[in-house]
Structures are given as structure tokens and as C-alpha cells.
């Protein structure tokens, strides 16, 4: 019986190492994501992600999204493409001052739900062109009791307007 060529053996070893590394990184990322967001009774704790931001999983009109918590935003904003995909009703246009300058967006209405039980029905949001991810603004956050420290955002849902 003939042996396999050396390059096939080496390629197989490298491929198996790459697959093992990939699987290990995927498992680590899943474990990190699972411990980044915790609901314990009426308390939600969100650890700062590797990108330096707090991410709060939720839904807009039934679609799962990952909100970027933005305490510097007065209102909630979503990508224009998402608003279009969801068929959210438009109420008009608005100009907004953003970190990148003045942007014109569309005011839309949708139902928002955050993991942990926070809900905002018929919430007015701004659909912004070029926005990469939904931003959770102070229009929702101001209804909650929260504090930030040591890389953790802690939200106490007791007494919050849900």
C-alpha cells in the first residue's frame, strides 16, 4: 500500500489545527457573550463588551436586534434599512446632530422590547441612513434607574416605567 505524500499529511495537520483554533475561539466568544448580559430578578447587569460599549439585546417590532446603549443620545435611533425591512410607519423627516455631524433621518414608530422585560410600545425612533446598529437613547434609559461603574451597567427595574 502506498503512503500519502508528505504535503497531504502536513496540510491535514494544519487544517485540523486551524479547525481546532476556530472552534476554541467560537466557544470563548459564546461564553463571553453569555456572561456579558445577566438578568437577576429585577436587576439587569451588562458588562462592557470588547468594543468598549454596552450592548442590550432586544427586539424592535418582533425582530431581534442588539442595541448599543448610548447615554449621549437623546432618542433611540435605528438603521434606515432596518426600519424599511420592518415596514415601520414614517411620521416625517428630522435633522439630527450626531457625533459625525448633522444627518437627516425619518421619524418612525415601532414597539421596542429589551431583555429583562423593559418595553416601550409605539416608540418614536429616528431611522438614520448609514447607521450600523440600533442605538438605545435616553428616551428609554431615562425611564430606568441605572448606574455605571467598573465596566458594568447595572439597571434596577424596580419602580421603572416599563
Secondary structure, 3 states (H helix, E strand, C coil): CCCCCHHHHHHHHHHHHHHHHHHHHHHHHHHHHHHHEEEECCEEEEECCCCCCCEEEEEECCEEEEEEECCCCCCCEEEHHHHHHHCCEEEEEEEEEECCEEEEEEEEEEEEEECCCEEEEEEEEEEECCCCCCEECHHHHCCCEEEEECCEEEEECCCCCC
